[in-house]
Amino acid sequence: MTEPRLLKICVVMPAYKAEHLLPKVLPPLLQMQAAGEVDEVLVVDDQSPDGTRALAEKMGARVLVTPVNGGPGAARNLAAQNTDADILWFVDSDVIAWPGGAALLQEAFADPSVHAVFGSYDTTPEGKPWYSRYKNLMHRYYHQHTGQEVTTWWAGCGAIRADVFRDVGGFDVTTYKVPSIEDIELGDRIARAGGRILVLPRLQGKHLKVWTLRNGIFTDIFRRALPWSRLMINRGGLVNELNVSRSERIKAVIAGLLLLSLLALPFDGEILWLTLLLLGLAAWLNRDLIAFMKDNGGPVFAVKAFLYHQVYYVYSSAAYAWCLFEYHVLGRKGRLHVP
């Protein structure tokens, strides 16, 4: 009995102003290439004004340069046009891929019905401020606690069959001219075309991005919640996975009621019992999240993360409500563009 053919894997890393990141993120990938685990490491420089291209070439990666600065989606599309690999393994320029990732991809894609996979961040992100750790750990929490098969996809550390990627048209760089939900939208198209997308919990990477409260909230609302809400509304409604699952929607409703009770409390102190009841209910519903945050940051960090997450539920839900209003009342059907 013959051994199954190993699939050719091309690691694709879109890069912009990534010179300071390359010494951390490229060596593990180049070591995989030297060991024969991946066939090539392809860095796509998106017209960086720094020394990203020169350093990537010096370190031993193959480098392409986009004609104009077009964002990570355009860079990934260019890579797909310039490789004969079977599998495109996308790794962001601020993610250190864990060893063993290529073997996980070979195992997953040995099943011909699997069209795409993705993993998660690890439990030790580089950013130390509590909010940055919260953001990165929340990302991991959702990816590690969802079902194995989903209808979305993540480009930070995820892979797609190259022929499937090309068949569905790659990333939509017309609608998503800035980094947004272009990977989620691509996953939606793959799923709608009948493709299977799996979450691989052991496919992990360390995220080097340090979030601030300001850029975190801006990204949550304008680069995630609003465009994702519009995508779901235009394509049939909410899905039951990740942070838009049915259980998450219930938690969001409780968070909204908790906020309303807090706002009413100065005017009617007798509803304190209701506020405490809602707070207790929210804590019970989020008990897995609280335990996860406690395990990875301690009890004080867990309390901060839990309380802030209630705020996250409120502004994310408000974004979805606004998109419903603009779709059904204002008649802005088909609006997906991210400015």
Secondary structure as the mmCIF struct_conf table of DSSP 4:
data_model
#
loop_
_struct_conf.conf_type_id
_struct_conf.id
_struct_conf.beg_label_comp_id
_struct_conf.beg_label_asym_id
_struct_conf.beg_label_seq_id
_struct_conf.end_label_comp_id
_struct_conf.end_label_asym_id
_struct_conf.end_label_seq_id
HELX_LH_PP_P HELX_LH_PP_P1 THR A 2 LYS A 8
STRN STRN1 ILE A 9 ALA A 15
BEND BEND1 TYR A 16 LYS A 17
TURN_TY1_P TURN_TY1_P1 GLU A 19 LEU A 21
HELX_RH_AL_P HELX_RH_AL_P1 LEU A 22 ALA A 34
TURN_TY1_P TURN_TY1_P2 ALA A 35 GLY A 36
BEND BEND2 GLU A 37 ASP A 39
STRN STRN2 GLU A 40 ASP A 45
BEND BEND3 GLN A 47 GLN A 47
BEND BEND4 PRO A 49 GLY A 51
HELX_RH_AL_P HELX_RH_AL_P2 THR A 52 MET A 59
TURN_TY1_P TURN_TY1_P3 GLY A 60 GLY A 60
STRN STRN3 ARG A 62 VAL A 65
BEND BEND5 PRO A 67 VAL A 68
HELX_RH_AL_P HELX_RH_AL_P3 GLY A 71 ALA A 80
TURN_TY1_P TURN_TY1_P4 GLN A 81 ASN A 82
BEND BEND6 ASP A 86 ASP A 86
STRN STRN4 ILE A 87 VAL A 91
TURN_TY1_P TURN_TY1_P5 SER A 93 ASP A 94
STRN STRN5 VAL A 95 ALA A 97
HELX_LH_PP_P HELX_LH_PP_P2 TRP A 98 TRP A 98
TURN_TY1_P TURN_TY1_P6 PRO A 99 GLY A 100
HELX_RH_AL_P HELX_RH_AL_P4 GLY A 101 PHE A 109
TURN_TY1_P TURN_TY1_P7 ALA A 110 ALA A 110
BEND BEND7 ASP A 111 ASP A 111
TURN_TY1_P TURN_TY1_P8 PRO A 112 SER A 113
STRN STRN6 VAL A 114 TYR A 121
BEND BEND8 THR A 123 THR A 123
BEND BEND9 GLU A 126 GLU A 126
BEND BEND10 PRO A 129 PRO A 129
HELX_RH_AL_P HELX_RH_AL_P5 TRP A 130 HIS A 145
BEND BEND11 THR A 146 THR A 146
BEND BEND12 GLN A 148 GLN A 148
STRN STRN7 GLU A 149 VAL A 150
BEND BEND13 THR A 151 THR A 151
BEND BEND14 ALA A 155 GLY A 156
STRN STRN8 CYS A 157 ARG A 161
HELX_RH_AL_P HELX_RH_AL_P6 ALA A 162 ASP A 167
TURN_TY1_P TURN_TY1_P9 VAL A 168 GLY A 169
BEND BEND15 GLY A 170 GLY A 170
TURN_TY1_P TURN_TY1_P10 VAL A 173 THR A 175
STRN STRN9 TYR A 176 TYR A 176
BEND BEND16 VAL A 178 ILE A 181
HELX_RH_AL_P HELX_RH_AL_P7 GLU A 182 ARG A 192
TURN_TY1_P TURN_TY1_P11 ALA A 193 GLY A 194
STRN STRN10 ARG A 196 HIS A 207
HELX_RH_AL_P HELX_RH_AL_P8 LEU A 213 PHE A 218
HELX_RH_PI_P HELX_RH_PI_P1 THR A 219 ALA A 225
HELX_RH_AL_P HELX_RH_AL_P9 LEU A 226 ASN A 234
TURN_TY1_P TURN_TY1_P12 ARG A 235 GLY A 236
BEND BEND17 GLY A 237 GLY A 237
BEND BEND18 ASN A 240 GLU A 241
HELX_RH_3T_P HELX_RH_3T_P1 LEU A 242 VAL A 244
BEND BEND19 SER A 245 SER A 245
HELX_RH_AL_P HELX_RH_AL_P10 ARG A 246 ALA A 264
TURN_TY1_P TURN_TY1_P13 LEU A 265 PHE A 267
HELX_RH_3T_P HELX_RH_3T_P2 GLY A 269 ILE A 271
HELX_RH_AL_P HELX_RH_AL_P11 LEU A 272 LEU A 285
TURN_TY1_P TURN_TY1_P14 ASN A 286 ASN A 286
HELX_RH_AL_P HELX_RH_AL_P12 ARG A 287 GLY A 297
HELX_RH_AL_P HELX_RH_AL_P13 PRO A 299 HIS A 328
TURN_TY1_P TURN_TY1_P15 VAL A 329 VAL A 329
BEND BEND20 LEU A 330 LEU A 330
TURN_TY1_P TURN_TY1_P16 LYS A 333 GLY A 334
STRN STRN11 VAL A 338 VAL A 338
#
